[in-house]
Amino acid sequence: MIKCLMVVLTFLWLMSSSIASARGVYVTHQDFLKTIFKESVPKSEILWIKGTLQDSVNEILGHTYGRLRIRYWRHADEFAWILEEIGKEEPITVGIAIKGEKIKNLIVLEYRESRGDEVRQLFFTQQFQNATLDEHQNLSQHIDGITGATLSVSALIKLSKLALFLSQQVAKETKLRSSNG
């Protein structure tokens, strides 16, 4: 009886420690930016989310975006976005680098859910490399899901679409300003 109880308690302890290990800060914001821009991290810029841009952002995310602005970093045609989206219950913080109109890199910076953190692994995140947006705001390539992490996978797909879309908008705005000025 005592042996059985010890086995059950050990099993429960192992389960709780593996669940707790899914949460964590894996890469700091500054380390992500240094990875993308090397040691010369540009000054951050702000994109105000209003009007038709806000409508498009809400459509991509599938819900109302609760912020008025998004901070980003840019050097030439290279962008870095640090974005958050709810997985199942908690936000997932993701760093997404865009070069040209393609995803260069996607890194899960912080994961707060109790499970599903496999989305931070290279085998999953490398699927996003070179993805672009098509005319319907969908990713140009299929992203395989992970059993048990459906909502986390969905959050990363949404954030990828958002980063690509926002990069396009900033590039268009910049091009417009330079042709008018």
C-alpha positions, 0 to 999 in steps of 0.5 A: 500500500505504501509502495503504491502511494509512493509510486502515485506521488512520484508520478504526480510530482513528475507530471507537475514538474514537466507541466511547470517546465513548459513555461519560461522566458527562452530568449530576451527581447534584446537577445532576439534583436541582436540575433537579427541585427547583429550588434547594431540594433536600430532604434525602435519605431512605432506603428499606430493601429487605427482606421483600416489598418486596425480593421485588417489587424483585427481580421488577421487575429480574429479578434479586436487587437487591444493596443493602439500601437506596435513597436518594431525595429527596421533596417533597410528591408529587414524588420523585427517584430515582437508580438503577443497572442493568447495561446489557450489562456496565456500570451505567447511572446514571439519574435519574428524577423522579416526580410523583404517580404519573407519570414527570415526567422521566428523565435518563441521568446516567452511561453506562459502556457502549462503545455504546448511549448513544443511550438518553440522547438526548431523543428516547428519554427523552421516551417515559417522560414521563407513564408510570405502572404498571399492575396488572401492574407494566408501564409504561402506554405502549410504549417504542420500542427502539433498534437496537443498544441493546436491553439499555440500553433494557431497563435504563431500562425496568426502572429506570422501573418500579422508581422508579414502584413505590418511589414508590407504596410510600413514598407508601402507607407515609407515608399509613399512618403519618399515618392511624395517628399 
